[in-house]
Amino acid sequence: MSDNLLLVKFRFDGETKSQVGKFTYEQYDNLRSLPITVECKIISNEKPTLSKEEIDIINQKVIDAWKADRSHTSKLAK
């Protein structure tokens, strides 16, 4: 595993099974901050259950969610 990637175990609300993937710290922090995330922790002894492509999709969805959240907050601030 690359030095700048963390092995992260997470689960979203409504899901019964946790997923494991390799993320940067920033990606981990963003994932952990989502309201739908009910479990998110750094681990070391499990194998990833997500492919790089699946992680890329999740990361794009997190980015989109943060953009939407910030645009809503900006409108409220006006």
N, C-alpha and C positions, 0 to 999 in steps of 0.2 A: 504494500500500500504506500502511495506517495506520502511524503512528509506533510504536505499541506492539505491532505484529505482526512476526514474523520469518518469512522464507521458509526452510523447513526441508526437507531431503532426508533420508529415512530408509528403512530396509529391515529387515524382521523375518526372523528365522531361518526358513529353509524357503522363502522367497520369492526369486525370481530378479530381479524388477524393483523398483527403488526408487520411492518415491512422493514427491511434493513438495506441501507445503501451507503455509498461513499459520497460525502458532501464536503464543501469548504466550510470553514467556520461561519462565514457570512450566510451561506445557504442554510446551514443548521439553525442559526439564530433567526432567520426569517421564517423558516418552517415552524420553529418552536413558538413563534409569536402569533401564528394564525389562530383565530378563534375556534376553528374546527379541529385543531390538533389537541388530542387528549393525552398523548404520550409522545415524548421526544427526549431521547437521552443518548449520550455518547457511550458506546460499548466497545468491547475489544475481542470477545470470544465467539462471535457468530459470523456465519458466512452471509454475504449480501444476497438478498432475494430479488433485487431489482437490477436490471441491466442498465448500462450507461444511457441508452436511449430512453428508458422509462424515467430515469432520474432527470434527464434533460427536459422531458415533458412536464414533470412535476415542477422543476425550477421555473419554467416559462409560466406555468399557472400561478406560482407564488408571485412572480414579478408582476403579472397582470393584476392579481388581487391587490398588491401594494399600490400600483398605479391607480386603480379604481378607488381605493380607500383614501389616498391622498387627494384625488380630485374632489371627492365628496367633502373632505375636511376643508379644502380650500374654499369651496362654495359656502360652507357654513361660516367661515371666518370673515366673509365679506359682509 
